[in-house]
């Protein structure tokens, strides 16, 4: 298949953003205070995470992205805004909530292995969420596709209203879900749970036929056009009313799966906004995920990398 042009695609992303901090170093001794390794930090990296990683994946593909979210009035919020501005291609509308701390995921890494992750998070206030909802209604007419990136941190309290408004405006809505209650995602175009997230909602399955039955029931119950279950080494399965598409994974070395779901939903949205049909969008998203798992941490994929992968 031929990759469509991405430069006219406009995606509106709403969801929980976070700052991914990485402390890289080496461990040469155990602490005398407790039986834990001592990490001597030699390098610090900061990257946009959560819905902000979805946004930077969209920008990396060459499409236009507007990001709506909430951060604290703090140094981490400033850092997120700066990183997104420096990247280019993302209009970051980050509402500041002085009563919360920006979500930070701090990872300590030695010899390419994660030793520890520390999370800082507080749910945002209703006043700030209402202001974000007003911005959503303003930006909606300008978007080709809407992504709702739910990390379960409280930033999508109005998700049902957002889905209803977007669908009424004729905009496809892609949702990266969280938790065990999917009722609030009813009416979306497409849900993209990973294997463990889907199992949490639908229960275990022992065969592809049983998986298909559970997926189709959930799709019908939630009035979705499609359900995409990402299955790690087993690839991806797209369930629609008229068919089921199993897209196998492409054999490659997996380095880090964190953020792969962000790359999948970003690529799907850009493909659909560029005129591709759902099966082709899934095929390219599968390739994009295959590229990004070969990178450390929350990473992005470019259009050129996908084109190169298609040649292999």
Protein Blocks (a to p, Z undefined) as FASTA:
>chain_A
ZZddfklpccddddddddddddddddfbdcfkbccdddddfbdcdddehjllmmmmmmmn
opacdddddddddfklmmmmmmmmmngoiacdddddfkbccdddddddeehiafbdcddd
ddddfklmmmmmmmmmmmmmmpmbdcdddehnopammmmmmmmmmmmnopacddddedjb
fklmgoiabdcddfklmmmmnopafbfklmmmmmmmmmmmnopabdcddehjnopadddf
kbccdddddddddfblghklmmmmmmmmmmmmnopafklmmmmmmmmmmmmmmpgcjddd
dfklmmmmmmZZ
